[in-house]
Amino acid sequence: MFDTVLVANRGEIAVRVIRTLRALGVRSVAVFSDADADARHVREADTAVRIGPAPATESYLSVERILDAASRTGAQAVHPGYGFLAENAAFARACEEAGVVFIGPPASAISLMGDKIRAKETVQAAGVPVVPGGRDPELADAARALGAPVLLKPSAGGGGKGMRLVRDLGALEEEIAAARREARASFGDDTLLVERWIDRPRHIEIQVLADGHGNVIHLGERECSLQRRHQKVVEEAPSVLLDEKTRAAMGEAAVQAARSCGYRGAGTVEFIVPGGDPSSYYFMEMNTRLQVEHPVTELVTGLDLVEWQLRVAAGEPLSFGQEDVRLTGHAVEARICAEDPSRGFLPSGGTVLKLREPQGDGVRTDSGLSEGTEVGSLYDPMLSKVIAYGPDRATALRRLRAALAETVTLGVQTNAGFLRRLLAHPAVVAGELDTGLVEREVEGLLAGDVPEEVYEAAAAVRLSGLTPVADGSWTDPFSVPSGWRLGGTPKPVAFHLRVQDPVEHAPRGTHTVTDDHVSVTLDGVRHTFHRAADWLGRDGDAWHVRDHDPVAASLTGAGAGGADSLTAPMPGTVTVVKVAVGDEVTAGQSLLVVEAMKMEHVISAPHAGTVTELDVTPGTTVAMDQVLAVIAPHEEAAE
């Protein structure tokens, strides 16, 4: 076993790898950018090295700086985690040339399986079924030959980045251009492939493990069908769809795919499966790294996959065979992301003011957070994972819903409440899943209107902060927050508040306010919230209740900056500007693109008009609700 291992990543996966290194008695080295100088993974490692400024291209994606950190600290091996350089064949080769062990597969396997076009051809030759499709440079022709709907995918990456479902071939060229931009931004390569879209499919993946002595086994499957925008949000093991015969057949197909590329270490072979016919499965891709959802496999097999990555990289053979693998019980994982479901799941950011992460019987949280963590727009939005285990699926789901209700991340908006409601959906409970379920049911899973008790709690906090002015034994009656008026009936003290739309609220119930909680009783029902500054949280949901100035709002017009202003829907970076001051635009015309956490958002004209102000250029960093441009409406649009 190695003496020292450098973890070339950040966030929850870095913390998780460090945990196993500590258990094995291996010294851990963390790396960090300026944005992560006080991050949790930095504090938990045995030592840490600064590798550059905040942008990933100058820090976490810099092969030279990471290898320099390994050399300076005496690290014998590098664990890449997932994302960043984890599936970078050039990095794996550079490690080998520097005399540092890359904890992952050979560079040749990464290169082969990282090119989805070559990967499909290779596994097909090994007898593994693949989805019909086409590739660059005949991409558009192949898409038209397949017929709508088709799925555009980057050849060089995964994780849903750059993937586009095209149902209208009339929009094919625009979708291809957008997919190329996202692929280039995420992976540095805009090569695409196209595949036939299978309606209502299930996404099932097989975990494989291979050593350097010719042994390749699989550790069962994970159901990953609950997705939004092609990004997994909930994963579980095993899948309720597969019987033992199909599980064995898919497992063997995954093993053959791994053998076909000379694989070593932990990897995942992903399949798309028609829900009505589980025996008809197709290879999609192979992820040549540890997966985000690996904890569910660990819980049902009892294996530590990071430990086995280390052992295999150190040259050890697997100490067990396929016949020794047993799947016991059931595990489900939910990904906590910095995003706001009420704003179309746009990326969010801020400072973590209060943090409560569930642990205990049957519950595990993998997290990179701590109170005071700054969540920005430079890196992936996933903050943590909550995983629950039980003797059966119903128990695991129940424990995970309860754990999500206990999750508190005030200061940054997350999807925890949304995930809790998703896990209670009848189709999810019944195991009737497909990759489009979340998108179809999304409206019913949102929190909806802000409950009255939220405004009641926010007003109670503000009321408690109104301290009467006292001078010795005398108190100024005008400073007492009682609503007292000279010669008139007392009027309840009211506060102007805003979560989404502004409201005026006067407390009408009883309340108790402490430094970190507030309880209010309305109509005989008691409601308790976590609190931190202007944030309130309950059952996984959170509300940022701000003070609202109706006078200022009336002077600036409707919304932030006025009805004619285009504002940033999220903190991020402007990547595309398609107009200039003086241009005439039509309603709905695409004008700007803002990117945050590797996600694009198109800003369109609210009405026909003229661009009178343009405050940004490509590369401009913007805050949420910052004014980007102003469109003066044409006369008919104004009417």
N, C-alpha and C positions, 0 to 999 in steps of 0.2 A: 504494500500500500504506500501511497505517496506521503511525504512529510508535510508538504505545503501545496495548496491548490489555490489558484487565483480564480475568482468568480467574475467573469466578464459580462456582467449584467447589473440590473438595478431592481428596486421594488420588491414585490412579493416573491418572485422566483429567486432572487439573490438571497433573501432571508431564508427561504426554504432550503436552498442548497447548503448554506452555512450551518443550518440546523443538523443536517446529516454529517457534515464534516466534523462538527463538534462531537457528535455521538461516536464517530470513529477515531477521535483523537488526532485529527488532521488539522494543521494550522490553516486558517482561512485568510485570504487576502481579498479585500473589496476594492473596487475602483469607483471613482465618482467624478461627475462633472461639477462645475461651480453651482449648478442648480440643486445638487444633491449633497452639498458639503456636510449637512447635518442630518442626512437621511438615516432611517432605521438600519438599513443594511450596512451602512458605514460604521454605526455604533456597535453593531453586534459582531462584526468581523474581528479577528485577532489583530489585523492591521489593515490600513487603507491607503490608497495612493490616488492623488488627484491626476486626472488624465486630460483635462482641458476645460474649455468654456461650455456653456449650457447646450448649444446645438449638438445633436447626436453625431453629425458628420465630423465634428471636431473633438469628439470625446468617445462615446460608446461605439462608434463605427470606425474609429481610427485603429487599424491593425498595428501600426507602428507604435502608438502610445500604449496600447494594451501589452504588447510584447515587451516594451521597455519596462513597464510596471512589473511584469513577470520576472524579468532579468534582475531588476533592482531588489526584489524581495525574495529571490531564490525559489520562486514557484517552479515545481517540476511539471505541473499540469495546469490546464485551463479548462474550466467548465463554462460553456457559453450560455447556459440557460435556454430561453427561447426568445425569438425576436433578435434584433440587432445582427450580430455576426454568427448566430447559431447555425445557419444553413449557408454559410459563405465558404465555398470550396477554397477560395484564395486564402482565407484566414486559416483554414485547416492545414493547407500546404505550408503557409508561413510559419505556423507553429512547429511543424515537423522540421523545417529548415533551421529553425532557431533552437532545436533540441528540446522543445517543450511538448509534452503529450497533449493532444487535443482530445478532450473527453467527449467523443462522438464517433461517428462512422468515418471511414476513409474519405479523403477528398474526392476520390473518383465516384464513390456512391452519392455523395452530396451533389456533385456536378450532374450526374446522370439523372437522379430523381428530382433535382431542382429544376431541370428543364422538363416541363410537363409533357412536351411533345415527345421527346426521346424516351421519357419514362413510360408513356403509354405504349410506345412501340416495343420497348424492352419487355414489359410484363406480358404484353399480348403474345410475344414470341415464346414466353414461358408458359403459355396456356391460361393466363388470367383474363377473364372477359373485361372489355373496356367499353366506354360510352362512345357512340358514333360522333364524329366531329371533323374539324379541319384546322388549319394553321395558317400563320403568315407564310408567304406573302399573299396567298389566295384567300385571305380571311373573309372578306365581304362576299366573294363568290361562294365559298363554302357555306356561309350562313344562309344565303338565299337558296342554295341547293337543299339544305336541311329543312328550311321552312320554319316560320315562327311557331312557337317561341324558341329562342336559342339563348345560351349563356356564354358571355364573353369572359375569359379568364386570363390573367397574366401567366405567362409561361414560367416566370422566374420566382414566383412567390405564392403565398397562401393567406389564410386568415381572413378571407373575404375582401381584402384590399384590392380595388380595381375590378372586382367582379360586377358585371352588369347583365341583368335579365332583360332581353329585348323581345317584347311581344309585338311591336309594330316595326316591320322592316323599313318603313319609311323614315324612321329615326335612326337607322343603323349607323350611318356615317357619324352623326353627332355622338352616339353612344360609344362608338369605337374611339373617337377622339378623347372623350372623357375617361374611358378606361385606360387609354395609353398614358394620360397625364397622371392618373392615380398610381399606375404601375411604375412609371418612371420615378415618381416622388417616393414611393414606398420601397422599391427594390433596385432602382437605378437601371432598369431594363424595361422597355415598353413593348416587348414582343408579346403577342396575344395568341390564344387559340380559342376556338369556338366549339361548343358541344351542344348536342340536342338536349333540350330541357325536358325533364321527366316530371310531369305534373304530380303534385302531392307525393313526392318521394320521401324516403327516410334516409337519414345520414348515419351510417354505422361504420365504426372504425375498429380495427383490430390492433391491439398492442403486441408488438413483437420484441424479442430479446435475443441477441446473437452474440456469441463470444468469438475469440480469435482462433478457436480450435475446431471450427466446423459445426458447432451446435447452434441450431436456430429453433426457437419455440415461440408459441403465441400464448398470451395471458388472457385470452377471452376478448370480448367486445365491449365497446361503450356506445350507448345510444346518444347521438348528438343532433337529433332532429329539431330541437327547439332553438330556432335561430331567428335573428332579425337582421335584415340587410346582409344575409349570408354570413353573419357572425354568430357563433355559438353563444348562447346565454345560459343554458342549463344542460348538463350532461349527467348520464347515469350508467351504472354497470350492475348487473348485466342488462341486456335489452329484453323487454317482454315479447318482442316480435319473433325472436329466434328460438327454434327448438334445438335439441342436441345435435341432430343430423346437420342442420344448416349451419350451426355454430362451428362444427368440426370442419365442414366444407369451406366456409369462409376463412377459418383459421389456417387451413392448409394452403388456400390461395394466397393469403398474406405471407406465409412462410416462403412460398415459391417466389413471390415478388421480392422479398428480402434477399433470398439466395441469388436472384437474377442480377443483382447489382453488387454482390459481394459485401453485404451489410455487416456491420459490427456495432454493438451497443443497443440502446433502446430506441425504437422507432415505431411509427404508426402508419398502417396502411388503411386508407379511407375508401369506403365503398358507398355508392348510391344504390338504394334498394327500393324497388316499387313496393308500396305498402300492401298492395293486394297480392303480391307474389314474392315472398321473401327469398325464394330459391333463385330468382332472377336478379342477381347482384352484379354491379359493374365497378371495376376499379376506377377511382377518380384521381388519386395522387398518393404519394408517400411523403410523410413528414419525417425528415431525417434528423430528428431531435426529440427531446422530451416535450410532451404536450401539456398545455395548460391544465387539461382535465385529468392528468395522471393520478391525482389523489384517489379518484373513485376506484381505479384499478388496484391501487395499493391497499385500500380498505377491504376489498372483497377477496384479494389473494393473500394478504398478510405480508407482502413483499415491499421493501423500500427500493423504488426504482432508481433513485439517485445513488444509493449505495451500490446497486448492481452496475450502474454506469461507471462508477469509480473502479469497481473490482475488474470489470471487463477491460477498461482502459489500462489497468495495471497488469494485464496479462493473465488474469485468473480465468479458468474455465467455469462454466455454469455448474453449480453443484446439484442441480436437479434437472429432470427431463420433463417432456410433455405430459407424461403419465402422472407426474407429481403435482401438476397444477390443479387446484380446486377453487371454484368460485363459491364463496360462502356469504350468505346474506345479500344485502343490497345497499348501494351508496348513490347519493345524488349530490351534485355540485351546482352552485349558483355563482355567477361572476358579478361581483360588485364593481360597477363602472362609474366614472365621473361623467354623468350625463343627466339631462333633465327630461324625463318622460313628458312632462306637461308642455315642453317647448319642442316637441318632435324629436326627442332624444338627442338634442344638440349637446356637444361636449360642454361641460361645466368646469369651473376652477375655483380656487380660493384657498383659504387657510383652514386646516382642520382644527376647529375650536374645541370640540368635545368628541371623544372616541370611546365607544363601547363595542367590543368584538366578542361574540359568543364562543365559549369553550365548554367542555363538560362531557357528560356521558353521551357517546354517540355523535358528538359535534366537534368539528375541527375547523379552524380558520387559518388560512395562509394569507398573510398580509405584509405589506411593506409600509404601513401607515403608523404614525404616532401623532399625538397631539402636537400641534405646531407645524406639521408637514404642509409645505406649500405645493398645491396641485396646480400645475401650469398647463400650457397647451402644446409643449414641445414633445411630449412622449405619449405612449399608448394610454388610453383612458382607464384601463383596468387597474383597480386599486387593491382588490383582495378577492378571495374566494371563500365561500362558506360551504362546508361539506358535511353532510349528515349520513350516518350509517345505522342500519337496523337489521334485524333478522329477516325482514321482508320489505317489500317496496312501500307498502302503506305506512309502516313505521318510519322508514327513512324520509318519506315525504312529509309526514307530520312533524318530525323533529326538525327538518329543514325550514318549514314554514315558521315554526316557533323560534328558531334561531335567527331568522331574518327579521322577525318582529322585535327581537332584542338588539338588533344591530343599530348603532347610533354613529353617524358621521356628520356632525353639525359643522357648518361652515363651507361644505362642498355638497352640492346636490348630487344624489346618486339614484340608482334604479332599484334599491333594496325593496321598497314597498311594492313596486311593479312586479318584481320577481315573486314576492310572497303571494300576490293575487294570481299570477300565472300558475303557480304550483297548486292553487286551489281550483283551477278551472276543471270542469267535469271531464273534458277530453284528456287532460294531462293525468288526472287521477285514474282514469280508465286505461291509460297507456295508449290511447288512440292518437298517435303523433304523426306529424309530417313537417317538412321544413317551411311550409307556408302558414302553419297554424298561428304563430304569433302575429304575423302581419294581418291575418284575417280577423283576429279577435282583439287587436291592440286597443281599439277605442273603449271596449268594455273593461280593460285592465288598468286604465289610467285612474288616478285618484279622483278625478272629477272636480266639482266646485270645492272651494275652500270651506271646510266646516265652520259653523258659527263659533264652536268652542275654541278654534284656533285664534280668531280675533278676540274672543273673550280672554284667553290666556295672555295674548300680546298686550291687550289693554290693561290687564291686571298687573303685568310687569311694569308698565309705564306709570300706572297709578301708584304702585309701591315706591316708585322713584321720586314722587312729588313729596318732598319733605317740608313740613311746616316750618316757617321761620320763628324761632323762639329766642327770647331774651330774658334769661332768668326764669321767673315764674309766669311770665306773660307770653302768650302766643298770638301772633298776628292772624286775625280771623280770615283775612283775605288770602292767606297762603295755605289755608287748610283745604285739601282737595275734596270738599263736600258738596260742591255745586251751590253753595249758599249765595243768595243775591239780595241786595238791599231792597226791601219792600216787595219782594216777590217770592213765588214758590221756588224752592231749590230746583235747579236744573242739573241732571246727571252730567258728570264730567265725561266728555266725549273726546275720542282721539281719531285723527285722520290716518288711516293705515292702508298699506298696499302690499299684496302678495302678487296678484295678477292685475285685477282692476281695483281702483281705489274705493274704499268704503269709509264711512264714519261710524264708529262703534263706541257705545257707552256701556261699561260693565254693568251687568244686571244680576249676576250671581254672586256666590261667595267664592273666595279664593285664598290660596296659600302660596306664597312666593318664597323660594330659597335661592341660593346662588346657582344651583344647577337643575332645579325642578320648579314647575309651577302646576298647581292643581286648581281646577275650577269646577264648581258644581252648578249645572244648569238644569232646571226642571227636574231636580232630584237625582240627576245622573252626574257622577264624578268623573272628570277627565284629567289625566295626569300626563304631562309632557316633560321631556328633557329640554333644557334650555341652555343657550350660550349666546351671549350678546343678543342680536335680533333674530336668532334662530330658535325654532321649536321643532321637536321631533317626537314621533310616536309610531309604533308598529312598523318601523322601517321607512316611513315617510318623513319628509322634513319640509318645513316652510320657512322662507326668509321673509319675515314681516317687517317691512320698512315703514318709516314715517312718510306721510304724503303731504305735500304742500299744495293745496288746491289753488292758491293764488298764483304760485309760480307755474303750475300746470296750465292755467288759463292763459297766461302770457305767452307760453311757448306753443300752444296749439295742442292737437290730439297726439298723444304718445310722446316718446322721447324725440326732441328735435323738431316736432311738427309732423303733420300728415304727409307732407311732400318729401320728407327725409327718408333716406335709406340708412338703416342702422345695422351694426354688426349683431347677428343673432347669437354669437358666442365669441369668447376670447380666441384669437388666432392670428393668422397671417394672410394678407391679401396676396393671392397667387396670380390672378388674371384680372386685367382691366380692359374691357372691350369698348369703352366709350371715352369721349373727351368733352370738356366744357363746350357748350354750344350745339352738341349733337341733338338731333330729333330722335325720340324713341317711342316705341309703341307699348301698349299695356302688355305686361308679361314678358317683355324682351329681356333676355339674359344680359346683365351689365357687368357684374363682378363675380369673382369666386373667392371665398374665404376658406382657408384650410386650417383645421385644428385637430391634433391627435390623429393625423393621417386620414382625416375625413374631409371631403369637399362639401361646401354648401354654396349653391348658386343664389346670387342676389338679383332679383328681377324687378323691372319697373312696375310700380303700383298702378300707374295709369299712363296714358299717352302724354307726352310733354317734351320739354327741353331741359337738358342737363345744365343747370345754372351754377352748381358747385360740385367739385370733385376733390376730396381731401386726401386721397390715398393713391399710391402707385404700387406696382408689384413689389412685394417684399415688406410692405408696411405692416407692422404689428399693431393690432387693434384690440381694444377692450370690448366686453359685452355692452351692447347698446350705444357704442360710439357712432357718431354720424359719419357716414362714408361719402354720401353724395346727396344732392337735392335735385328733385325733378319738378320744375314749375309746370303745372298742368296746362294743356291746351284749353281753350275756352269751353269746348264741349265736355271735356273731362272734368273741369271744375264744376260745371253745372250738374 
